Amino acid sequence: MATKLEEEEYLYRRAIDIIESADSDPVKEDLLFQEVWTPLAVLYKDRILAPEAVLEE
């Protein structure tokens, strides 16, 4: 299983691929939201929901 950092790296690389693609901007925005930003939010859900608790650890 990939580490959190490896998953994040994959998502950032996927974002670059999407941005550099020949798709229209609206398609790129949809793909980025579905394939990058939402998975990143899930990956860091704990920090989004309770940022103070994570910073104190």
PEMO-V582851 format. One record per helix or strand. SS is the DSSP state (2 for helix, 1 for strand). FROM is the first residue (numbers start at 1). TO is the last residue. If there is no record, write none. Layout:
BEGIN
SS FROM TO
SS FROM TO
END
This chain:
BEGIN
2 4 20
2 25 43
2 45 49
2 51 56
END
